[in-house]
Amino acid sequence: MQSKQFFSGEPAQMRPRKLVQGLVFDFDNTLARLNRPHEELMNTGAQTAFDYMRSTGMTDLPDEFPEHLVEARIFAETKSDDEQEEHTADDTLSFLLQFVGYPASRMNEEVLRRAVDLFYAPEMTAWEPMPGAIDLLQQLHGEGFPLAIIANYASDRIFQRIIDYTGLRPYLDVCLSSAAVEWRKPEKEIYGAVLERWDAEPYEIVCIGDSLKHDVAGGQEIGALTVHCRMIPLAEDQRLVEQIAPDAVVDTLSDLPAIIEEWC
């Protein structure tokens, strides 16, 4: 399944052939961050989704359903990560309803789709660009680098709205979520659309992100150059620093252009 929003308009004009032909960014904690605690946002969204579902006639849902919805999302994300295959937000809600005994024959696809949108709505508007992110993308885009975002995210339609909301889309040639293609980083297949779009070899792109497990290991899996962003350190990275070594490390996005220019 493919999203019409993978690509933005005509293919980006390629630079004269140099070592670096394009840059692939992660999204969360790389180009954008949440301005409120994630747990708070999930709890608010779950309650809103639950209230909406009951208002449509799903009155026999248990009172604990909002808590179950948050737990199901966390479980699905963990399972997706373990299997490197995305379990989408829509499927997660359907499976949860079956788990609590709600008849499949009474499920309305449009109602469930709207409930998922409401569940994710608080965090959708809580994303904001990282300091220097817009300036960085403007600079790289102006220098002729094709730019992409590849992110692990459980709903492609919501992810695409987030990209628009944060103002990142004008600088992107490709915007891809795992929900749209089913694979998750670090699975190498998720990078295929970008490599084909740019007619580039893996060693000609740079993968940039905050996760050693997903972004750096994913880039290394396909043979790309890698940059580890440490603006918002991940706890799990502490267990991987001896196993996964990026080609470069940055503590601020403003350090990135000099590294890219050196590699060119």
Long-range contacts (C-beta under 8 A, 24 or more apart in sequence): 1-180, 1-181, 1-182, 2-180, 2-181, 3-156, 3-160, 3-176, 3-177, 3-180, 5-156, 5-160, 5-175, 6-174, 6-175, 6-176, 6-180, 6-193, 7-173, 7-174, 7-197, 8-169, 8-172, 8-173, 8-174, 8-175, 11-146, 11-173, 11-197, 11-198, 12-144, 12-146, 12-147, 12-173, 12-198, 13-144, 14-144, 14-146, 14-198, 14-199, 15-143, 15-144, 15-145, 18-264, 19-203, 19-204, 19-263, 19-264, 20-145, 20-204, 20-205, 20-206, 20-225, 20-260, 20-263, 20-264, 21-146, 21-198, 21-200, 21-204, 21-205, 22-145, 22-146, 22-147, 22-148, 22-173, 22-194, 22-198, 22-200, 22-204, 22-205, 22-206, 23-140, 23-145, 23-146, 23-147, 23-148, 23-205, 23-206, 23-208, 23-260, 24-148, 24-149, 24-150, 24-191, 24-194, 24-205, 24-206, 24-207, 24-208, 24-219, 24-224, 25-147, 25-148, 25-149, 25-150, 25-208, 25-209, 26-149, 26-150, 26-151, 26-185, 26-208, 26-209, 26-210, 26-211, 26-214, 26-215, 26-229, 27-149, 27-151, 27-153, 27-159, 27-162, 27-163, 28-127, 28-151, 28-210, 29-130, 29-210, 29-229, 29-231, 29-232, 29-234, 30-130, 30-208, 30-209, 30-210, 30-215, 30-229, 30-231, 31-129, 31-130, 31-133, 31-137, 31-149, 31-166, 31-168, 32-127, 32-128, 32-129, 32-130, 32-133, 32-162, 32-166, 32-168, 33-127, 33-128, 33-130, 33-232, 34-123, 34-126, 34-127, 34-128, 35-126, 35-127, 35-128, 36-122, 36-123, 36-126, 38-123, 41-122, 41-123, 41-126, 42-70, 42-73, 42-119, 42-122, 42-123, 43-70, 44-122, 45-118, 45-119, 45-120, 45-121, 45-122, 45-123, 46-70, 46-119, 48-118, 48-119, 48-121, 48-122, 49-115, 49-116, 49-118, 49-119, 52-114, 52-115, 52-118, 53-111, 53-115, 56-108, 56-111, 58-102, 58-106, 58-111, 60-102, 61-100, 61-102, 62-100, 65-100, 68-96, 68-99, 68-100, 69-93, 69-96, 69-119, 72-96, 72-99, 73-119, 73-154, 76-154, 77-154, 80-152, 80-154, 80-178, 80-184, 81-152, 81-184, 84-183, 84-184, 84-186, 84-187, 85-182, 85-183, 85-184, 85-187, 86-152, 86-154, 86-178, 86-179, 86-181, 86-182, 86-183, 86-184, 87-154, 88-154, 88-155, 88-179, 89-116, 89-119, 89-120, 89-154, 89-155, 89-158, 89-179, 90-116, 90-155, 92-154, 93-119, 116-155, 116-158, 117-157, 117-158, 120-155, 120-158, 124-158, 124-161, 124-162, 124-165, 125-165, 127-162, 127-165, 127-166, 128-166, 129-166, 129-167, 129-168, 130-231, 130-253, 131-252, 131-253, 132-252, 132-253, 132-254, 133-168, 133-253, 134-167, 134-168, 134-171, 135-254, 136-253, 136-254, 136-256, 136-257, 137-168, 137-171, 137-172, 138-171, 139-257, 140-171, 140-257, 140-260, 141-171, 145-260, 146-173, 146-174, 146-197, 146-198, 147-171, 147-172, 147-173, 147-174, 148-172, 148-173, 148-174, 148-175, 148-176, 148-194, 149-174, 149-175, 149-176, 150-174, 150-176, 150-177, 150-185, 150-190, 150-191, 150-194, 151-176, 151-177, 151-178, 151-185, 152-177, 152-178, 152-184, 152-185, 152-214, 153-177, 153-178, 153-179, 154-178, 154-179, 155-179, 156-180, 173-197, 173-198, 184-214, 185-211, 185-214, 185-215, 185-218, 186-213, 186-214, 186-215, 186-217, 186-218, 186-221, 187-218, 187-221, 188-218, 188-221, 188-222, 190-218, 191-218, 191-222, 191-224, 195-222, 206-260, 206-263, 208-256, 210-234, 211-236, 211-237, 212-236, 212-237, 212-240, 212-241, 212-244, 212-246, 213-237, 213-240, 213-244, 216-244, 216-246, 217-244, 220-244, 225-263, 227-256, 227-259, 229-253
